[in-house]
């Protein structure tokens, strides 16, 4: 049995979907189940391996759609600046080396009116990720490297800007296939096959896996993948993991439900799906009821947490008094700005209060400015990315401003470290990990228009938590709740599901 999980892209600030897959990889490894994680986006900024290794995947677990049809392995970047210089006859052409910044080097060839800009792997001084070639002031080519050249993009001027028209993907000793690009459309030419769209490309890939009845295909993100997967999975079982809110409550009534567009295709074809996985029992119960009410069907739905805890984490030193933590992408939907303003307000009554924010994202600058504007730099800190396993137990409570959490890996990790919890009363993660009045508080929430009221309520609950709650009891309630998410429990759920699929 091999379990193939489909995703689109991955970055440095990965979403919960990528972290959920990384957790799943560990579960399958512990169970002795072969697993592959497939990424279908064209990833240009980094070697894919750099990004997948960063969150814990093993190289042999990864399949990149664009690399699959080559004989080049998923591997760390190791192509050196010296190798690049040799390939360009740098010395013979009397090239000049110019270091633009820490991660960028320019190779100049004045006699030829050409230069190449090499972008180096972060944290290295001479490992090349990609190179851009300019001739006569025109970008003509980009090369992408791992331990060898993986693919090349060719450019020509169009509407006064450099536009890619061809990508050539390589084997270690020659061309593997080509992608011809016409603005937002592509077609792919192999030695014995032409695919006239990305969807056809993915279908060709799935068929090439030669799936058997013992294999399982899991769709984590269905954009572009959904239809080809249903067409080409053959005898393999096919399932869908629901990572987020699956419907729009405001656009749903007794006669009609508006599915989340990321799940609409899968739900409309639920009769062709062998199983659905939700992260919580609450979402499973709701989705089951909705399928029965609006579709008149009862598909197989199982609740399996998208993460697990190897163990409960106890503090090795006394927790810092009046300390708060949150951890997430620094994105608008996480509403960390609300948390900052609530902490500023609560600080007036709790002089020792501190708040550390872990994670990276597009709102870092905005949040930093908000902290500065409130003169809160001394007690509110943006801490960036860290491995939080040993960090959570240093704090007393966790704050969440998110208005929707399909599961909430950081919420699970926080209760696994015994933290008190404060967040909005929204599906599904907060309602799963916050036992109102026992290990923290769930705040009433209707809509984001009530921003001032929400901030005031959060501030009030922070003050109430630190002035009235029995913190010893709070921490124990969180630990007790977390026991159901230990890795052994989650592994058994996957073992049960895969065993049932094999016997169907």
Secondary structure, DSSP 8 states (H G I E B T S, - for coil): -EEEEEE----SS--HHHHHHHHHHHHHHHHT-EEEEEE-S---SS-HHHHHHHTT--GGGEEEHHHHTSS--------BHHHHHHHTTTTTTT-EEEEEETTEEEEEEGGGTEEEEEEE-TT-SSBEEEEEEEETTEEEEEEEESSSEEEEEEEEEETTEEEEEEEEEEETTEEEEEEEEETTEEEEE-SS-EE-SHHHHHHHHHHHT---TT-EEEES--TTHHHHHHHH-TTSEEEEEE-S--EEGGG--SS--EE-TTTHHHHHTGGG-SEEEESSHHHHHHHHHHIIIIIS----EEE--S--BSS----SS---TTEEEEES---GGG-HHHHHHHHHHHHTT-TT-EEEEEB--TTHHHHHHHHHHTT-TTTEEEEES---TTTGGG-SEEE---S-BSS-HHHHHHHHTT-EEEEES-TBHHHHH--BTTTEEEE----GGGHHHHHHHHHHHHHHHHHH--HHHHHHHHHHHHGGGBHHHHHHHHHHHHHHHHH-
